[in-house]
Amino acid sequence: SSGPSPHPSPRPVATRESSHHVLLTIIGAPKGYRINQALRESILRLVSDSLDQTLHNNFVLVEVQYAPFASSFSQNDLSSGQNDRELRDNLLLPLRVRIRGPAQISDNVALQFILQAMERSNSKLESSLRALSGPEFQYSDGKNLLDFSFDRISADTYDSDELTSMSYVESIESLSSDQDEGRIWWIWLIVVLLLICSLCI
């Protein structure tokens, strides 16, 4: 008699790599502080270690890279300056996170897994960042030597095209407003001159 038939071996799961934009915001940094290379490299390492531990087991972290918004932006531009506290800034660090996972999972779903993993490890990552101290993480604004500190961090996705155009949109809107005010001034001048001429006749 023939023995039991062998179980069929499981079919290998197709995988693929995907790349995702993640914006890390460091909220409440000292006013005027900017991220230097030493701090940036330390943050990349800590984020990589964090994702490596907390990312869903269907995914494998490939790499976390610094991804500047555009070549026209310098590191000094990466400050939103939109903090309610007068002497604090929000620092922006754009990242590109590459992961490998099941081919059938869409990029949007994969991105949500990344953001969820970062949210789960948020407290631990904040603690690790606060431990970064020393002269290599200080920044001079020309007057004072600023130590790295912050209130909290957050992570979200972003559209690089929208962020690169944001400052230019604000400039265009400001220019348009100034031009409108200029037109109104000239219109009133013409009206006054016409009234004067009519009185002279």
Phi, psi and omega in degrees: 000144182281146180285176180297143181289139181294146177291139178294140180289143181297142179286137179295141179276129178290134180235164176207159176267147175220153183240137188224139176274127176230130179257114177268121180250122177262108190266131175081037175279162179303140179303127180091351181289142176231149182283120177269179185296320181297317180291318181299315180295322178294319179296316179301318180295317181292320177295319178299313179298320182295313180293325180300329182269330189251349180295141181307143187292354173283348184239153175236130177287129178264311185192149169241122183238154170283131184231087181303150183301313180197162182295338180281351180264134172259170180300330181291344179278347190274059176219121184284332179061025184246054179249140182295332181278127190301324186259022180232155178233159169255122180264137182251129177233099179285132182238152169243116182254120178254129179227162174239132182203184181305135185296333185281350181274129184290163179298321181297318179292318179299320178298320179297324176297320179296312182296322178294320179296320179291325178293320180296326184260013186303312183297317180294321180293320177299317179297319180294322180292322180293338179282351179283112180214165180122167184298333182292343180254007177276156179225134178260125178267014181098337179241318184234155173262113188260131174276151178284125174204165181195168178269310181198173178233159174215157180227137178207172176273167177206159175258114185299325180294320180295318183290323181291331182270351188300311183293325180290324177298316180297321180294318180295318179297319180296317180296318180299319179297317179296321180294320178298317179297323179295318179298317181299319180299315180294323179298316180295322178297317179296318180298315180298316179297320178296320179296318179297316180298320181293326178288330180287332184289000000 
